């Protein structure tokens, strides 16, 4: 599996075997995805040029969780430990999420 964040805010999940195929296209962001990280248990977190992030459950693609807390665009996210990650925003804050 491979994930690509698109300029229109969609998250494209690719399946890579003998050839590359689109497995699904997930919608939730309204602006470009700027960062993607993988958590445990088949979950991805995306950040976009907006003030929210989304946790995607790849076992059940209907489940997505919106994370809000920044007042300006999130510019990056990074894994810390286990399912803990950090986000940084143009609002000049850094937040740790569990």
C-alpha positions as CSV (number, residue, x, y, z in Angstrom):
1,X,0.0,0.0,0.0
2,X,1.1,3.5,-0.8
3,X,-0.7,6.8,-0.1
4,X,-0.5,10.0,-2.2
5,X,-1.9,13.4,-1.0
6,X,-3.4,15.3,-3.9
7,X,-3.7,19.0,-4.6
8,X,-7.5,18.9,-4.4
9,X,-7.4,17.4,-0.9
10,X,-8.1,13.8,-1.9
11,X,-6.0,10.9,-0.5
12,X,-5.3,8.3,-3.1
13,X,-4.5,4.8,-1.8
14,X,-2.5,2.7,-4.2
15,X,-2.0,-1.1,-4.3
16,X,1.4,-2.1,-5.6
17,X,1.9,-5.6,-6.9
18,X,2.9,-6.4,-10.5
19,X,1.4,-3.1,-11.4
20,X,0.2,0.0,-9.6
21,X,-3.6,0.3,-9.1
22,X,-5.8,2.8,-7.3
23,X,-7.4,1.0,-4.4
24,X,-9.5,3.9,-3.2
25,X,-9.7,7.7,-3.2
26,X,-10.7,9.2,0.1
27,X,-12.2,12.7,0.5
28,X,-12.2,14.9,3.5
29,X,-9.8,17.8,3.0
30,X,-10.8,20.9,1.0
31,X,-7.2,22.0,0.3
32,X,-3.9,20.4,-0.7
33,X,-2.5,17.6,1.5
34,X,0.9,18.6,2.8
35,X,1.9,15.7,5.0
36,X,1.0,12.0,5.6
37,X,2.1,9.7,8.4
38,X,1.3,6.1,9.3
39,X,0.1,5.1,12.7
40,X,-0.5,1.6,14.1
41,X,-3.5,-0.5,13.2
42,X,-3.9,0.5,9.5
43,X,-4.4,4.2,10.2
44,X,-3.0,7.3,8.4
45,X,-3.0,10.9,9.5
46,X,-3.1,13.7,6.9
47,X,-2.5,17.4,7.3
48,X,-3.5,19.9,4.7
49,X,-3.4,23.6,3.9
50,X,-6.2,24.1,6.4
51,X,-6.3,24.1,10.2
52,X,-7.3,20.4,10.6
53,X,-5.9,16.9,10.3
54,X,-7.7,13.7,9.5
55,X,-7.1,10.2,10.9
56,X,-8.1,7.7,8.3
57,X,-9.0,4.1,9.3
58,X,-7.9,2.0,6.3
59,X,-9.7,-1.1,7.7
60,X,-12.9,0.7,7.4
61,X,-12.5,3.6,5.0
62,X,-15.9,5.1,6.0
63,X,-14.4,5.9,9.4
64,X,-12.4,9.2,9.5
65,X,-11.7,11.4,12.5
66,X,-11.2,15.1,12.2
67,X,-8.6,16.7,14.5
68,X,-8.9,20.4,15.1
69,X,-6.9,22.6,17.5
70,X,-4.8,24.9,15.3
71,X,-6.1,28.3,14.3
72,X,-4.1,28.5,11.1
73,X,-2.8,26.0,8.4
74,X,-1.1,22.9,9.6
75,X,2.3,22.7,7.8
76,X,3.6,19.4,9.0
77,X,3.1,16.3,11.1
78,X,5.6,13.7,12.4
79,X,5.4,10.4,14.3
80,X,6.7,10.4,17.9
81,X,6.0,7.1,19.8
82,X,3.4,4.4,19.1
83,X,0.3,6.3,18.1
84,X,1.5,9.7,19.3
85,X,2.3,12.4,16.7
86,X,3.2,16.1,16.6
87,X,1.7,18.8,14.4
88,X,3.1,22.3,13.6
89,X,1.1,25.2,12.3
90,X,1.4,28.7,10.9
91,X,-0.3,29.8,14.1
92,X,3.2,29.3,15.6
93,X,2.2,26.4,17.9
94,X,3.3,22.8,18.1
95,X,0.8,20.2,19.4
96,X,1.3,16.6,20.6
97,X,-1.6,14.2,19.9
98,X,-2.3,10.8,21.4
